[in-house]
Amino acid sequence: MFANSLVLPHFDYLDTIYGRTSKTKLHELDILYKKVAKIALGVEKTESSINVYRDMKWLPLHLRRQVHLSSYMFKILKWQGPSNFINKFSYISGGSRDGESCNLNTPRSKNLKNFYYLGAKVWNSVPSELRNMNDPKVFCKIYKSRLLESAISDASYTLNNAFDHVYKIKL
């Protein structure tokens, strides 16, 4: 599809970086993203965005950023990414629920925009059965489809463009 091949790469390019900008700027990007999807499908601009995303098989923009950051974290933690990043993350140890589910320690951050903070927070939201995969492409594909399915079926789903908001899959 034309929009998939020519437009989506522009939204995806460096989205883990620009994802930490102000909520106002992220909202402006989201409006543009919605317009592109609605034009590509040829629907009215009043059509529900979540229905358009379902038909296009697109994630809302904030969830696309979440998938990309999760994929990057997957590569780092599976030693398939830059090796200098692996030492920046540590697993929670001990008998806590977080330790048993192999969650990462979420470092303190003054502004909550720190990569190590956001990366750990996003990784901790990934279901444990997906964390145990070995192939990053399969991980990304399954995580994306589960997020889309969850967002579409979740009646309480609302768009939240806050840079530190992480959507958790509803089981």
TAVENWO-V504045 format. One record per backbone hydrogen bond with DSSP energy under -0.5 kcal/mol. CO is the residue of the C=O (numbers start at 0). NH is the residue of the N-H. If there is no record, write none. Layout:
<<CO NH> <CO NH>>
//
This chain:
<<0 4> <1 5> <2 6> <2 7> <6 9> <6 10> <7 10> <7 11> <8 12> <11 14> <13 16> <13 17> <14 18> <16 19> <17 20> <21 25> <22 26> <23 27> <24 28> <25 29> <26 30> <27 31> <28 32> <29 33> <30 34> <31 35> <32 36> <33 37> <34 38> <35 39> <36 40> <37 41> <37 42> <43 46> <47 51> <48 52> <49 53> <50 54> <51 55> <52 56> <52 57> <59 62> <59 63> <60 64> <61 65> <62 66> <63 67> <64 68> <65 69> <66 70> <67 71> <68 72> <69 73> <70 74> <71 75> <72 76> <73 77> <74 79> <74 80> <75 78> <81 84> <81 85> <82 85> <82 86> <84 87> <85 88> <89 104> <95 99> <96 100> <97 102> <98 101> <102 91> <104 106> <113 117> <114 118> <115 119> <116 120> <117 121> <118 122> <119 123> <120 124> <121 124> <121 125> <122 125> <126 129> <126 130> <127 131> <129 132> <133 135> <134 138> <135 139> <136 140> <137 141> <138 142> <139 143> <140 144> <141 145> <142 146> <143 147> <144 148> <145 149> <146 150> <147 151> <148 152> <149 153> <152 154> <153 156> <161 164> <168 170>>
//
